[in-house]
């Protein structure tokens, strides 16, 4: 099991607070060049965000991919261990939502903004969770990134047993009743109406094709 596969634990038992992360993201955002675009690939764990980003980076010229979990996942897991928490429950405390999560997301966004040059397409993959329900975040990011563009793709969870199989296949926790509670907690989170929602119960090639056809913001 890789460290990144453990991310996601603690959601069902926590009280998500998007406020501090929204504030940190808006502080971190910087304008990009007119020909550049930031595409956020969001959605719960195990729905195929990394697979989609990897496929798009192969297909699209001038593209650059930042995986939030790769950049910041180790930091979050180590912080959980330092606090005496189980490695598969890093998201379960107020300290995470108020202190760690703002750092976890603002750092990769800052890196993404620094790469919005020329005609570059920057893909930023990550869960985003409760922040997806805050219109002021996405409207604020769009303003701060301009004249670069912002596009948000949300990968919706597949049917429950398909989702369970995918999580188990990557080494993530998928036992009952934990998984059912975890799935319910993530799927009831609202998604910003400006995001393009994509179904993930189909082949990756079809998902990538729909993502490439996403309307220009």
Backbone torsions as a table, in degrees:
resi	resn	phi	psi	omega
1	UNK	NA	129.7	177.5
2	UNK	-84.4	160.9	177.9
3	UNK	-59.0	-45.5	-177.0
4	UNK	-59.9	-32.8	179.8
5	UNK	-63.2	-21.2	-179.8
6	UNK	-81.6	-15.5	-177.3
7	UNK	-64.7	147.0	-178.6
8	UNK	114.0	-23.4	-178.0
9	UNK	-67.7	142.6	178.4
10	UNK	100.6	-11.9	-177.8
11	UNK	-59.5	-49.7	-174.0
12	UNK	-65.4	-24.5	-176.5
13	UNK	-97.6	-2.9	-173.7
14	UNK	-103.7	175.1	174.5
15	UNK	-117.1	92.8	-174.8
16	UNK	-57.3	136.8	179.0
17	UNK	-130.4	96.6	-176.4
18	UNK	-75.9	-15.5	-172.2
19	UNK	-52.4	-54.5	-178.3
20	UNK	-61.1	-36.2	-180.0
21	UNK	-71.4	-40.0	176.1
22	UNK	-57.5	-46.9	-179.8
23	UNK	-61.7	-43.0	-179.3
24	UNK	-65.9	-39.0	179.9
25	UNK	-65.6	-43.0	-179.7
26	UNK	-67.0	-32.8	175.6
27	UNK	-69.4	-33.9	-175.2
28	UNK	-79.9	-23.2	-174.0
29	UNK	-67.2	139.8	177.9
30	UNK	-135.7	152.8	-178.4
31	UNK	-68.1	148.5	175.3
32	UNK	-116.2	178.7	-178.3
33	UNK	-77.9	158.7	-170.3
34	UNK	-61.3	-30.5	-178.0
35	UNK	-86.9	-3.3	-174.1
36	UNK	-94.6	159.4	179.6
37	UNK	-144.5	134.4	171.8
38	UNK	-99.6	120.9	175.8
39	UNK	-110.6	113.1	176.8
40	UNK	-86.3	126.5	175.9
41	UNK	-109.0	106.3	-172.2
42	UNK	-115.2	166.5	177.9
43	UNK	143.9	165.7	-177.6
44	UNK	-69.1	168.3	179.9
45	UNK	-61.5	143.5	172.3
46	UNK	81.3	11.0	-179.1
47	UNK	-95.1	-8.3	176.0
48	UNK	109.7	21.9	-179.5
49	UNK	-61.2	-48.4	-178.2
50	UNK	-66.5	-40.0	179.0
51	UNK	-62.7	-41.9	178.9
52	UNK	-66.1	-46.2	-179.6
53	UNK	-60.8	-42.1	179.1
54	UNK	-62.4	-40.3	178.9
55	UNK	-66.6	-43.2	-179.0
56	UNK	-65.5	-37.9	-179.7
57	UNK	-66.5	-29.4	175.6
58	UNK	-71.4	-34.2	-171.3
59	UNK	-91.4	-27.5	-169.7
60	UNK	-107.3	125.5	177.3
61	UNK	-68.5	155.3	177.0
62	UNK	61.3	27.0	-179.0
63	UNK	-102.7	154.0	-175.7
64	UNK	-145.9	130.4	-173.5
65	UNK	-114.6	129.6	173.2
66	UNK	-117.6	119.3	177.4
67	UNK	-97.4	114.5	-176.8
68	UNK	-56.7	-39.1	-178.0
69	UNK	-67.7	-38.0	178.7
70	UNK	-66.7	-39.8	-178.4
71	UNK	-71.7	-43.2	-169.1
72	UNK	-122.2	-6.6	-175.2
73	UNK	-60.7	-42.2	-179.2
74	UNK	-61.8	-38.5	178.2
75	UNK	-61.8	-44.5	-178.1
76	UNK	-65.9	-43.5	-179.3
77	UNK	-66.4	-39.6	178.5
78	UNK	-66.4	-38.5	177.5
79	UNK	-61.8	-38.4	177.6
80	UNK	-64.5	-44.1	179.2
81	UNK	-63.3	-40.6	179.6
82	UNK	-63.0	-29.0	179.6
83	UNK	-87.5	3.1	179.6
84	UNK	79.8	17.7	179.9
85	UNK	-92.3	153.8	174.6
86	UNK	-62.3	144.7	-175.8
87	UNK	-63.2	-23.6	-179.1
88	UNK	-94.7	13.7	178.6
89	UNK	-132.6	50.4	-175.4
90	UNK	-74.3	-15.5	-172.5
91	UNK	-98.6	11.3	-168.2
92	UNK	-92.4	9.3	-174.1
93	UNK	-125.0	153.4	173.6
94	UNK	-58.3	-34.3	179.8
95	UNK	-59.7	-38.8	178.1
96	UNK	-61.0	-51.0	-174.2
97	UNK	-68.8	-32.1	-175.2
98	UNK	-90.6	-27.3	-173.1
99	UNK	-121.8	-52.0	-172.3
100	UNK	-76.0	-45.2	-176.6
101	UNK	-61.2	-41.5	176.1
102	UNK	-55.6	-39.4	177.5
103	UNK	-70.3	-39.9	-177.8
104	UNK	-59.5	-38.1	-176.1
105	UNK	-96.2	-35.0	-177.0
106	UNK	-68.7	-34.6	179.4
107	UNK	-61.2	-54.7	177.1
108	UNK	-60.2	-35.9	177.5
109	UNK	-64.8	-41.1	178.3
110	UNK	-60.5	-41.7	176.8
111	UNK	-63.2	-41.3	178.8
112	UNK	-61.6	-44.9	-179.1
113	UNK	-62.0	-37.3	-179.8
114	UNK	-65.5	-18.0	-178.6
115	UNK	-103.3	8.3	178.1
116	UNK	-83.8	72.7	-176.7
117	UNK	-125.8	155.0	177.1
118	UNK	56.9	-131.0	178.0
119	UNK	-106.5	25.7	-173.0
120	UNK	-71.1	137.5	169.9
121	UNK	-100.5	115.7	178.7
122	UNK	-101.7	121.2	176.3
123	UNK	-97.9	126.4	178.6
124	UNK	-122.8	107.4	-177.4
125	UNK	-101.1	141.3	-179.7
126	UNK	177.5	166.7	-176.7
127	UNK	-71.0	-49.8	-178.8
128	UNK	71.0	-32.1	169.6
129	UNK	47.4	-124.9	-173.9
130	UNK	-65.7	-20.0	178.3
131	UNK	-65.3	-22.1	179.3
132	UNK	-65.3	-18.7	-177.0
133	UNK	-92.6	5.1	-174.7
134	UNK	-106.6	95.9	-178.4
135	UNK	-56.3	-35.4	-178.1
136	UNK	-60.9	-29.2	177.8
137	UNK	-65.8	-52.6	-173.1
138	UNK	-72.4	-36.2	175.8
139	UNK	-67.6	-39.2	178.0
140	UNK	-66.8	-40.8	177.4
141	UNK	-63.4	-42.2	179.4
142	UNK	-58.7	-41.9	178.9
143	UNK	-66.8	-42.2	-174.9
144	UNK	-74.6	-29.7	-180.0
145	UNK	-78.5	-23.3	-175.7
146	UNK	-55.6	142.2	11.4
147	UNK	-83.2	-0.4	170.8
148	UNK	-64.7	157.8	-175.5
149	UNK	-102.7	159.4	177.0
150	UNK	-124.7	131.2	174.0
151	UNK	-129.6	139.1	-179.9
152	UNK	-123.0	121.4	175.7
153	UNK	-109.4	130.1	176.3
154	UNK	-114.3	121.7	177.2
155	UNK	-89.9	109.7	-179.7
156	UNK	-73.1	149.9	-180.0
157	UNK	-65.9	141.8	175.4
158	UNK	-76.7	179.2	174.2
159	UNK	-51.1	150.9	-168.4
160	UNK	-53.5	-48.3	-175.8
161	UNK	-72.2	-30.7	173.6
162	UNK	-64.7	-43.6	179.6
163	UNK	-63.6	-44.4	178.9
164	UNK	-58.8	-43.8	-179.2
165	UNK	-62.8	-39.7	179.9
166	UNK	-66.5	-43.4	178.5
167	UNK	-63.4	-43.9	178.6
168	UNK	-61.6	-38.7	-179.0
169	UNK	-64.4	-27.5	179.4
170	UNK	-96.3	3.1	177.0
171	UNK	91.7	11.9	179.1
172	UNK	-88.5	162.3	-179.4
173	UNK	-67.2	137.9	-178.0
174	UNK	-148.2	16.6	-176.9
175	UNK	-77.0	157.6	176.3
176	UNK	-93.9	147.0	0.0
177	UNK	-87.9	4.6	-177.6
178	UNK	-56.3	-46.7	-174.9
179	UNK	-63.3	-42.1	-179.6
180	UNK	-62.2	-40.0	178.7
181	UNK	-68.4	-40.2	177.5
182	UNK	-62.2	-47.0	-179.2
183	UNK	-62.8	-42.0	-179.9
184	UNK	-64.0	-40.8	-179.0
185	UNK	-64.1	-39.9	-177.0
186	UNK	-78.2	-38.5	-175.2
187	UNK	-78.3	-14.4	176.6
188	UNK	-88.1	-1.3	176.9
189	UNK	-73.5	129.3	179.2
190	UNK	-65.4	156.2	179.1
191	UNK	-122.0	133.0	178.8
192	UNK	-50.3	134.0	-175.0
193	UNK	-67.7	-17.0	177.6
194	UNK	-81.1	-6.5	178.9
195	UNK	-80.6	146.4	172.2
196	UNK	-88.3	118.9	-176.8
197	UNK	-93.9	129.9	-176.1
198	UNK	-120.7	132.6	175.6
199	UNK	-75.1	142.4	-175.3
200	UNK	-115.1	10.4	178.8
201	UNK	-93.4	49.3	-178.1
202	UNK	-154.9	170.8	-176.2
203	UNK	-61.1	150.4	-179.0
204	UNK	-59.9	-35.7	-178.8
205	UNK	-62.6	-37.1	178.1
206	UNK	-70.1	-39.6	178.8
207	UNK	-63.3	-44.0	180.0
208	UNK	-65.1	-38.0	178.5
209	UNK	-62.7	-43.9	178.5
210	UNK	-65.6	-38.2	178.7
211	UNK	-64.3	-38.8	179.7
212	UNK	-68.6	-27.2	-179.6
213	UNK	-89.3	4.9	180.0
214	UNK	-55.9	135.9	-178.2
215	UNK	-61.8	145.9	179.4
216	UNK	-70.2	132.2	-178.5
217	UNK	-68.8	NA	NA
